[in-house]
Amino acid sequence: MWNEAIISCPETGGKYKYWAKVYESASEHGINGGPVSKLTIRKLGETKDLYSWDRGLDVDCADDEVRKVLAVILAKFS
């Protein structure tokens, strides 16, 4: 199932938009072997991917803030 949302970084309040394809169970193709098989994170209003996973890493986290946002997203679907 596809999910799309806007979230804030818990420490800085920076706004990010993400698109995620999430399955009901974990997969070898998912991030860290989890249920998220596709994920794109962008700063709200921008077009540059700051993180991208499509059954494998395409674009690694741009910085620590994006890593924190990624952790929040993965926790939501674990």
C-alpha positions as CSV (number, residue, x, y, z in Angstrom):
1,M,0.0,0.0,0.0
2,W,1.3,3.5,-0.9
3,N,1.5,6.1,1.9
4,E,2.1,9.8,1.5
5,A,2.4,12.4,4.3
6,I,4.1,15.5,5.6
7,I,6.1,15.1,8.8
8,S,8.3,17.3,10.9
9,C,11.8,16.5,12.2
10,P,11.4,15.9,15.9
11,E,14.4,18.0,16.8
12,T,14.4,20.9,14.3
13,G,10.8,21.1,13.2
14,G,11.9,21.0,9.5
15,K,9.0,19.9,7.3
16,Y,9.4,16.9,5.0
17,K,7.2,15.0,2.6
18,Y,7.6,11.3,2.0
19,W,6.1,8.6,-0.3
20,A,6.4,5.0,0.9
21,K,5.3,1.6,-0.4
22,V,4.6,-0.5,2.6
23,Y,3.7,-4.2,2.8
24,E,2.0,-6.0,5.6
25,S,5.1,-8.1,6.4
26,A,8.8,-7.7,6.3
27,S,10.7,-8.4,3.1
28,E,14.3,-9.0,2.0
29,H,13.8,-6.0,-0.3
30,G,12.6,-3.7,2.5
31,I,14.7,-1.2,4.4
32,N,16.6,-3.1,7.1
33,G,14.6,-6.2,6.1
34,G,11.3,-4.4,7.1
35,P,8.0,-3.8,5.3
36,V,9.0,-0.5,3.6
37,S,10.1,-1.5,0.1
38,K,10.1,2.0,-1.5
39,L,10.6,5.3,0.2
40,T,11.4,8.8,-1.0
41,I,12.0,11.8,1.3
42,R,12.1,15.4,0.2
43,K,12.1,18.8,2.0
44,L,8.6,20.2,1.7
45,G,8.3,22.3,-1.4
46,E,11.6,21.0,-3.0
47,T,12.2,18.5,-5.7
48,K,15.5,17.0,-4.7
49,D,15.4,13.5,-3.2
50,L,17.2,13.6,0.2
51,Y,16.7,9.9,0.7
52,S,15.5,7.2,-1.8
53,W,15.1,3.5,-1.5
54,D,13.6,1.3,-4.2
55,R,14.3,-2.3,-3.1
56,G,17.8,-1.0,-2.5
57,L,19.5,2.2,-1.6
58,D,19.5,4.8,-4.4
59,V,20.2,8.1,-2.4
60,D,21.5,7.9,1.1
61,C,20.4,10.4,3.8
62,A,21.6,13.9,2.9
63,D,22.4,14.8,6.6
64,D,21.6,14.0,10.2
65,E,18.2,15.7,10.1
66,V,17.1,13.5,7.2
67,R,18.4,10.4,9.2
68,K,16.1,11.5,12.1
69,V,13.1,11.8,9.8
70,L,13.9,8.4,8.3
71,A,13.9,6.9,11.8
72,V,10.5,8.4,12.5
73,I,9.1,7.0,9.3
74,L,10.5,3.5,9.8
75,A,9.2,3.4,13.4
76,K,5.7,4.3,12.1
77,F,5.6,1.3,9.8
78,S,7.5,-1.3,12.0
